[in-house]
Amino acid sequence: TDLNPVQVVVDAVIKGGPREDSTRIGSAGTVRRQSVDVSPLRRVNQAIYLITTGAREASFRSIKSISECLADELINCSKGSSNSYAIKKKDELERIAKANR
């Protein structure tokens, strides 16, 4: 890409973090999931975790090195591409949270 590398990382972290999540609320032995908003710091941490996990899984039993996989993951995530592990997981988390509203 012709973009500034730091800007690519920042975009990836912004787009990779879920905005909504679900938490467990238990009362009287019954556990149900409740949809909650995600704090900004947790969004950043979650995005970094999802990006690194995706890169690790992509490089496992593959010819590509971890650095190449991390670069691919960051670029795909910053574009919002659906073949990024972080974007897939974010969408999945948000879908589950939407179902638990």
C-alpha atoms as an extended CHARMM CRD file, in Angstrom:
* protein
*
       101  EXT
         1         1  THR       CA              0.0000000000        0.0000000000        0.0000000000  PROA      1               0.0000000000
         2         2  ASP       CA              1.1040000000        3.5930000000       -0.5580000000  PROA      2               0.0000000000
         3         3  LEU       CA             -0.0260000000        4.6950000000        2.9000000000  PROA      3               0.0000000000
         4         4  ASN       CA              2.0290000000        5.6050000000        5.9420000000  PROA      4               0.0000000000
         5         5  PRO       CA              2.7330000000        2.3140000000        7.8250000000  PROA      5               0.0000000000
         6         6  VAL       CA              1.8170000000        3.8590000000       11.1910000000  PROA      6               0.0000000000
         7         7  GLN       CA             -1.5130000000        5.0190000000        9.7390000000  PROA      7               0.0000000000
         8         8  VAL       CA             -2.2070000000        1.4480000000        8.5400000000  PROA      8               0.0000000000
         9         9  VAL       CA             -1.6400000000        0.1110000000       12.0850000000  PROA      9               0.0000000000
        10        10  VAL       CA             -3.8530000000        2.8260000000       13.6080000000  PROA      10              0.0000000000
        11        11  ASP       CA             -6.6440000000        2.1290000000       11.0850000000  PROA      11              0.0000000000
        12        12  ALA       CA             -6.3750000000       -1.6120000000       11.7530000000  PROA      12              0.0000000000
        13        13  VAL       CA             -6.7270000000       -1.0920000000       15.5160000000  PROA      13              0.0000000000
        14        14  ILE       CA             -9.6700000000        1.3010000000       15.0250000000  PROA      14              0.0000000000
        15        15  LYS       CA            -11.5380000000       -1.0750000000       12.6980000000  PROA      15              0.0000000000
        16        16  GLY       CA            -10.5580000000       -4.3070000000       14.4850000000  PROA      16              0.0000000000
        17        17  GLY       CA            -12.1560000000       -3.6710000000       17.8760000000  PROA      17              0.0000000000
        18        18  PRO       CA            -15.7740000000       -4.6380000000       18.5850000000  PROA      18              0.0000000000
        19        19  ARG       CA            -18.1530000000       -1.8000000000       19.5720000000  PROA      19              0.0000000000
        20        20  GLU       CA            -20.5920000000       -4.0880000000       21.3670000000  PROA      20              0.0000000000
        21        21  ASP       CA            -20.1150000000       -7.3000000000       23.3240000000  PROA      21              0.0000000000
        22        22  SER       CA            -22.1780000000       -9.5560000000       25.5550000000  PROA      22              0.0000000000
        23        23  THR       CA            -21.5660000000      -10.3750000000       29.2110000000  PROA      23              0.0000000000
        24        24  ARG       CA            -22.9410000000      -13.0810000000       31.4990000000  PROA      24              0.0000000000
        25        25  ILE       CA            -25.5170000000      -11.9810000000       34.0330000000  PROA      25              0.0000000000
        26        26  GLY       CA            -26.4850000000      -14.6660000000       36.5090000000  PROA      26              0.0000000000
        27        27  SER       CA            -29.2860000000      -14.4400000000       39.0480000000  PROA      27              0.0000000000
        28        28  ALA       CA            -30.8330000000      -17.2620000000       41.0610000000  PROA      28              0.0000000000
        29        29  GLY       CA            -28.9130000000      -19.9610000000       39.2060000000  PROA      29              0.0000000000
        30        30  THR       CA            -29.9980000000      -18.9110000000       35.7170000000  PROA      30              0.0000000000
        31        31  VAL       CA            -27.3650000000      -17.4060000000       33.4680000000  PROA      31              0.0000000000
        32        32  ARG       CA            -28.2860000000      -15.2020000000       30.5350000000  PROA      32              0.0000000000
        33        33  ARG       CA            -26.1630000000      -13.0390000000       28.3010000000  PROA      33              0.0000000000
        34        34  GLN       CA            -26.7050000000       -9.2790000000       28.1980000000  PROA      34              0.0000000000
        35        35  SER       CA            -25.4950000000       -6.9540000000       25.4530000000  PROA      35              0.0000000000
        36        36  VAL       CA            -23.1010000000       -4.2080000000       26.6560000000  PROA      36              0.0000000000
        37        37  ASP       CA            -21.0890000000       -1.3860000000       25.0740000000  PROA      37              0.0000000000
        38        38  VAL       CA            -17.3060000000       -1.8500000000       25.0190000000  PROA      38              0.0000000000
        39        39  SER       CA            -15.0330000000        0.7500000000       26.6410000000  PROA      39              0.0000000000
        40        40  PRO       CA            -12.4690000000        2.4590000000       24.3600000000  PROA      40              0.0000000000
        41        41  LEU       CA             -9.4490000000        0.8880000000       26.0900000000  PROA      41              0.0000000000
        42        42  ARG       CA            -10.9260000000       -2.6040000000       25.8650000000  PROA      42              0.0000000000
        43        43  ARG       CA            -11.6790000000       -1.9990000000       22.1620000000  PROA      43              0.0000000000
        44        44  VAL       CA             -8.0030000000       -1.2120000000       21.5430000000  PROA      44              0.0000000000
        45        45  ASN       CA             -6.8060000000       -4.2110000000       23.5750000000  PROA      45              0.0000000000
        46        46  GLN       CA             -9.2980000000       -6.5490000000       21.9110000000  PROA      46              0.0000000000
        47        47  ALA       CA             -8.3310000000       -5.3060000000       18.4290000000  PROA      47              0.0000000000
        48        48  ILE       CA             -4.6130000000       -5.8930000000       19.0820000000  PROA      48              0.0000000000
        49        49  TYR       CA             -5.3780000000       -9.3450000000       20.5130000000  PROA      49              0.0000000000
        50        50  LEU       CA             -7.5290000000      -10.3430000000       17.5100000000  PROA      50              0.0000000000
        51        51  ILE       CA             -4.9460000000       -9.0790000000       14.9870000000  PROA      51              0.0000000000
        52        52  THR       CA             -2.0650000000      -10.9570000000       16.6470000000  PROA      52              0.0000000000
        53        53  THR       CA             -4.1360000000      -14.1410000000       17.0530000000  PROA      53              0.0000000000
        54        54  GLY       CA             -5.1070000000      -14.0090000000       13.3710000000  PROA      54              0.0000000000
        55        55  ALA       CA             -1.4740000000      -13.5700000000       12.3110000000  PROA      55              0.0000000000
        56        56  ARG       CA             -0.3710000000      -16.4350000000       14.5860000000  PROA      56              0.0000000000
        57        57  GLU       CA             -3.0290000000      -18.7860000000       13.2150000000  PROA      57              0.0000000000
        58        58  ALA       CA             -2.2460000000      -17.8240000000        9.6110000000  PROA      58              0.0000000000
        59        59  SER       CA              1.4840000000      -18.5150000000       10.0160000000  PROA      59              0.0000000000
        60        60  PHE       CA              0.9700000000      -21.8430000000       11.8130000000  PROA      60              0.0000000000
        61        61  ARG       CA              1.8350000000      -24.7720000000        9.4740000000  PROA      61              0.0000000000
        62        62  SER       CA              2.3440000000      -22.3300000000        6.6230000000  PROA      62              0.0000000000
        63        63  ILE       CA              5.2760000000      -21.3510000000        4.4220000000  PROA      63              0.0000000000
        64        64  LYS       CA              4.7860000000      -17.6700000000        5.2740000000  PROA      64              0.0000000000
        65        65  SER       CA              6.6520000000      -16.2110000000        8.2450000000  PROA      65              0.0000000000
        66        66  ILE       CA              4.8550000000      -14.5880000000       11.1930000000  PROA      66              0.0000000000
        67        67  SER       CA              5.9670000000      -11.1190000000       10.0370000000  PROA      67              0.0000000000
        68        68  GLU       CA              4.4440000000      -11.5950000000        6.5660000000  PROA      68              0.0000000000
        69        69  CYS       CA              1.2010000000      -12.8910000000        8.0840000000  PROA      69              0.0000000000
        70        70  LEU       CA              1.0820000000       -9.9760000000       10.5370000000  PROA      70              0.0000000000
        71        71  ALA       CA              1.5850000000       -7.5050000000        7.6790000000  PROA      71              0.0000000000
        72        72  ASP       CA             -1.2270000000       -9.1530000000        5.6650000000  PROA      72              0.0000000000
        73        73  GLU       CA             -3.5340000000       -9.1430000000        8.6950000000  PROA      73              0.0000000000
        74        74  LEU       CA             -2.8420000000       -5.4550000000        9.4240000000  PROA      74              0.0000000000
        75        75  ILE       CA             -3.4250000000       -4.4300000000        5.7980000000  PROA      75              0.0000000000
        76        76  ASN       CA             -6.6530000000       -6.4700000000        5.4830000000  PROA      76              0.0000000000
        77        77  CYS       CA             -7.9220000000       -5.1910000000        8.8290000000  PROA      77              0.0000000000
        78        78  SER       CA             -7.1780000000       -1.5400000000        7.9930000000  PROA      78              0.0000000000
        79        79  LYS       CA             -9.1280000000       -1.9420000000        4.7280000000  PROA      79              0.0000000000
        80        80  GLY       CA            -12.0050000000       -3.5850000000        6.6070000000  PROA      80              0.0000000000
        81        81  SER       CA            -11.6300000000       -6.6600000000        4.4040000000  PROA      81              0.0000000000
        82        82  SER       CA            -13.6500000000       -9.7210000000        5.4200000000  PROA      82              0.0000000000
        83        83  ASN       CA            -10.7050000000      -12.1040000000        4.9640000000  PROA      83              0.0000000000
        84        84  SER       CA             -9.0940000000      -10.5640000000        8.0480000000  PROA      84              0.0000000000
        85        85  TYR       CA             -9.4010000000      -12.7480000000       11.1670000000  PROA      85              0.0000000000
        86        86  ALA       CA             -9.9220000000       -9.6850000000       13.4090000000  PROA      86              0.0000000000
        87        87  ILE       CA            -12.7820000000       -8.3220000000       11.2590000000  PROA      87              0.0000000000
        88        88  LYS       CA            -14.4950000000      -11.7420000000       11.1400000000  PROA      88              0.0000000000
        89        89  LYS       CA            -14.2970000000      -12.1150000000       14.9220000000  PROA      89              0.0000000000
        90        90  LYS       CA            -15.4520000000       -8.5300000000       15.4990000000  PROA      90              0.0000000000
        91        91  ASP       CA            -18.4920000000       -9.0980000000       13.2870000000  PROA      91              0.0000000000
        92        92  GLU       CA            -19.2320000000      -12.3700000000       15.0740000000  PROA      92              0.0000000000
        93        93  LEU       CA            -19.0220000000      -10.7330000000       18.5330000000  PROA      93              0.0000000000
        94        94  GLU       CA            -21.2650000000       -7.8540000000       17.4440000000  PROA      94              0.0000000000
        95        95  ARG       CA            -23.7900000000      -10.2590000000       15.8940000000  PROA      95              0.0000000000
        96        96  ILE       CA            -23.9860000000      -12.2730000000       19.1200000000  PROA      96              0.0000000000
        97        97  ALA       CA            -24.3710000000       -9.0610000000       21.1550000000  PROA      97              0.0000000000
        98        98  LYS       CA            -27.1600000000       -7.8820000000       18.8520000000  PROA      98              0.0000000000
        99        99  ALA       CA            -29.0100000000      -11.1630000000       19.4140000000  PROA      99              0.0000000000
       100       100  ASN       CA            -28.7160000000      -10.6960000000       23.2120000000  PROA      100             0.0000000000
       101       101  ARG       CA            -30.1570000000       -7.1600000000       23.3640000000  PROA      101             0.0000000000
